[in-house]
Amino acid sequence: MGDMAPSIVKGKYEDIPEHYKRSNWVNKKVWKKKTRPKVFARSPWQDGKLNDPYTGKEIKGPKVLEHTVSNKEAHESTAGRPGGMLSDAEKLRFGHDIKNLKVVSKKTNIEKSYYDIAGWLPKLNKSNFAKHTETIKLKHNLAMDPKEATRFKEITGRETTTRVAPKLKNTFFCMRCHVKHSIGNHN
């Protein structure tokens, strides 16, 4: 395998398609001019105030957009996807999907981060959050990993209708990628 290493190890780390790179999921100009204003416009403002949908508390500080299913989680949920990983156009459609975005407090956004429902749940409406996660994943042909599917069933009382597959990092794609790096780093 050592003789094959130079032909396998090509490009930079961030150029390897198995790696997550946020800029592939969000076009900053479109985000600022179209996506952000649309999400803010469809948010439930009351008397000029907005409540965080995950805590129920009024958002007093910075208001940020949060993906119900994060871009990184979507990337990790492509394992076993018919047709392979998401194309560049599919990544942008996902990253700008208005139905997958909510206005939340900066604190909530940091707390939730890129976690799926097995790693984070809101204080309010856990079942609705889990079902919305399922809807988004179905729309974009993404999977739930086994832990996430188990958590979904605990919350909703039923099996998920999404595919259940391991996270991308636990598949051949990621192993191939890290084999490339380990070969490249030992030359």
N, C-alpha and C positions, 0 to 999 in steps of 0.2 A: 504494500500500500504506500510505502514511502516514495516509490518512483512515481506514483500517481499524484502525490500531493501538489506539485506546482500546477497541474491542470485543474485540480479541484479548488484550490484556494485562489479565488479571483475576486477583485473588487474590494471595497471597504466594508467594514462591519455593517454600517447603516444601509448599504446597497443590497444586502442579502434579503430577499423577499420574505423570508420567515421572520424577520425582525420587525418589531413595531416601531413606527416612526410617526409621531403625531401629525407632522406636516402633510402626510399622505392622506389624512382623514378630514382635515379642515382647511378650506381656502380662506385665509385671513380677510381678504377683501369682501368676499361673499358673506362671511360671518358678520362682519361689521355693518355692511350696508343692507343685507337682506335677512339673514337668519336671526340675529339678535333682535332687531326691531319687531319681527313677526312674533317671536316668542314672548317678548314683553307685552305686545299688544293683545295677545290672547290669554295672558295671565289674569287671574281673578283679583283685580284691584278693587279696593273698597275705600271710598273717601280718600283717595290718594295714597293709600297704604297697601302693602302687600304682605301676606303671611307666608312663611316657609311651609310648603305643602308636606314636608316630612316631620316638622315639629309642631306646627300650628301657631308658632310665635311670630309676631310681627318682625319683619326684616328691617332692622334699624341701621345697620352698617352697609357695607358693599353688597350689592345684589349681583349674583353671577349666574350664568347658565350652567346647568348640570345635566349630563346625559344619564337617563335612567339606566341604560346599559352603556357603560363607558366605551369609548373607542378601543381602549386596550382590552377590555373584556370581550368586545366583539372580535378583535383580532385573535384572541385566545380561544374563541368559540367556533373557529372555522375548521377544526379537525374533523375529518371524515365527511366534509361538505361535498356534495356532488358538484363536480366542476372545479374542485380545488378551492384555493384561497380566494378572497374577494379581489376583484379587479380594482384598478385605481378609481374608475368611475363609481363602482359599488361602494368603495370606502368613502368617497366624497358624499354620495347619496346618504349613506348611514350617518356620517358626521354632521350633516346638515338636516337630518330628519326632524322636523318640527315636533312630531308626536313623541319623539324620544328625549325632548328637552324641556326642562322646567327651570323657573327662576327660584333660586334658593339663596340662603345666606352663605357668605364665604366660609363660615365655620362649618356648616353642613357639608358644603362641597369638599372641604379638606378632609373631614371625617369620613365621608363616603369614599372618596378617592376613586380607585378603579375596581373596587370590590364587587363581586357578584352577590346574589342573595344568600349564599352560604357564608359570606364574610361580613355582610352589613345589611341591616334592615332599619327602616325608619321607625321613629317612635310611634307614629300614627299610620293607620291603614296598611298594615303589613300584607294582608291578603291582596288588596288592590295593587300594591307595589309589585308583589310576586306575579300576579296575573298580567300586569302591564309589561313586566320583564318578558314573560312568555310571549305576549303579543308582538313585541319588538323583535324578539329572536326569530319567531315564525316568519314575520314579514321579510326579514333579511336572510332567511335560511341558515340560521346559526343554531348551535347546539347548547345544551346545558351539560355541564360535567356531572358525574355521578353524585358528588356532594351537593351540588346545587339542585339537582333533581330530587334528592332526598329531602332537602330543606323545603323545596317547593311543595312536596306532598305533605310535610308536617304543617305547613302554613295554610294550604288551601284544602287539604283533605282529599286530594285527587292526584293522579299521575299527571305529569306534564305531557303536552302534545308535541313538544319539540323533540328533535333527535337527542339522544343522550350519548355523549362521546367525551373522551378525555380532553383536557386543555391541550392546546397546540404544543405547549412546552413539554408535554409528556408523550409526544408522538415521534415518529420517524423524522418528520420535518425538522424538528428542533434538534434531535440527535444528529442528523446529517449536518446541520448548521454548526453545532458545537464540535463535531468531529473535524470539520473544516478549520475551525479556529485552533483546535488543539494541534492539528497537523501543522498549520501555519506558524504557530508559536514555538514549535520545537525544531524548526529548520535552522 
